[in-house]
Amino acid sequence: MSLLKLVGVLLDYPQDDLWQHGEELRVAVDACGLPQARRAQLAGFVGELLACDALEAQDRWLQTFDRGRAMSLLLFEHIHGESRDRGQAMVDLIEAYRKNGYELSAKELPDYLPLLLEYLSLRPEAEARDWLHHVSHIIGLLAARAGERQSPYALLLELLVEYAEGKLDLSALRKRASEEPRDDTPEVMDKLWEEEAVRFGTDAPSEDCAPTTRPAFKPASSTAATRQVQP
């Protein structure tokens, strides 16, 4: 399993069956080609995740990425917000997937970072690094915010910036993140819910608490998870 595939699996919402593939994750860490210090940190992340109860890990993911927009894993939300440009950018990204012979196998927003990492793990390394380099300023800010919130997910985001050979000043981003108002506090979330438009139909949230962008993991013998990009 490549580093991008591994980081994508670990960044994704932790489905219950992820724990069935713990040994595969550990093997993938050993084989991902990171320097020893980073490899040890990643092994620690995986070990801590697998030691958690699934419900605890899922709640931690939701608290990190599904409360407020600052930590959203939907990349175009950080670039375009709610403008019309976001819709066109998603159409263009879907076309890029199709141009290279891949289709989304389930309803999924194409700019969801773990999904993009799945796709890039199937592309030539130079192309994958170039893609990530173009969004490294967003991923770097996510890493800084995660670090400011003392989230272990900061490590995964930092690894992506390093993979893209980004020359970002993470210390400056961390300072910026420390000065930002939090958007995941109960007060802010209550205000957001009051202002949020009611949604109907297929875009409405499901009755459970899982994020609407969460892909369906499937057990696989050779990888820790089978995701949404299909050749």
Residue pairs with C-beta under 8 A, 6 or more apart in sequence:
1 9
1 24
1 28
1 31
1 32
1 223
1 224
2 32
2 121
3 32
3 33
3 34
3 159
3 163
4 117
4 118
4 120
4 121
4 128
4 163
5 28
5 117
5 118
5 121
5 223
6 25
6 28
6 29
6 32
6 42
6 224
7 117
7 156
7 159
7 160
8 113
8 114
8 115
8 116
8 117
8 118
8 121
8 227
9 18
9 25
9 114
9 224
9 225
9 227
10 25
10 45
10 46
10 49
10 156
11 73
11 113
11 114
11 117
11 153
11 156
11 157
12 114
12 214
12 215
12 217
12 225
12 227
13 58
13 61
13 62
13 210
13 211
13 214
13 215
14 49
14 54
14 57
14 58
14 61
15 214
15 216
15 217
15 225
16 54
17 217
17 218
17 219
18 54
18 217
18 224
18 225
19 50
19 54
20 219
21 219
21 220
21 223
21 224
21 225
22 46
22 50
24 223
24 224
25 46
25 50
25 224
26 43
26 46
26 47
28 224
29 39
29 42
29 43
29 46
30 39
30 43
32 39
32 42
34 42
34 159
38 159
38 162
41 155
42 155
42 159
45 152
45 155
45 156
48 152
49 57
52 60
58 210
62 209
62 211
63 184
64 71
64 146
64 149
64 151
64 153
65 71
65 72
65 73
65 153
65 211
66 211
67 183
67 184
67 189
68 182
68 183
68 184
68 188
68 189
68 192
69 77
69 183
70 145
70 180
70 182
70 183
70 184
71 142
71 145
71 146
71 149
71 184
72 78
73 112
73 113
73 114
73 142
73 213
74 109
74 111
74 112
74 113
74 213
75 111
75 112
75 113
75 116
75 135
75 138
76 86
76 89
76 90
76 111
77 86
77 111
78 138
78 141
79 86
79 89
79 138
80 86
80 89
89 111
90 109
90 110
90 111
93 110
93 111
94 104
94 110
97 103
97 104
97 110
97 119
97 229
100 123
101 231
102 119
102 122
102 229
102 230
102 231
103 229
103 230
104 110
104 115
104 228
104 229
104 230
105 228
105 229
105 230
106 215
106 216
106 228
107 202
108 115
108 213
108 215
108 228
109 115
109 213
110 116
112 213
112 215
113 139
114 215
114 227
115 215
115 227
115 228
115 229
116 131
117 160
118 227
118 228
118 229
119 229
120 127
120 128
120 131
120 132
121 128
122 229
122 231
123 131
128 163
129 163
129 164
129 165
132 139
132 160
132 163
132 164
132 166
133 164
133 165
133 166
136 160
136 161
136 164
136 166
136 168
137 166
137 168
139 157
139 160
139 161
139 164
139 166
140 157
140 161
140 166
140 168
140 170
140 173
141 173
141 176
141 177
142 157
143 154
143 157
143 158
143 160
143 161
143 170
143 173
144 154
144 170
144 173
144 174
144 176
144 177
145 177
145 180
146 153
146 154
146 157
147 154
147 158
147 174
147 177
148 174
148 177
148 178
158 170
161 168
161 170
181 188
182 188
183 192
199 205
203 212
205 212
206 212
215 227
215 228
216 228
217 225
217 226
217 227
218 225
218 226
219 226
220 226
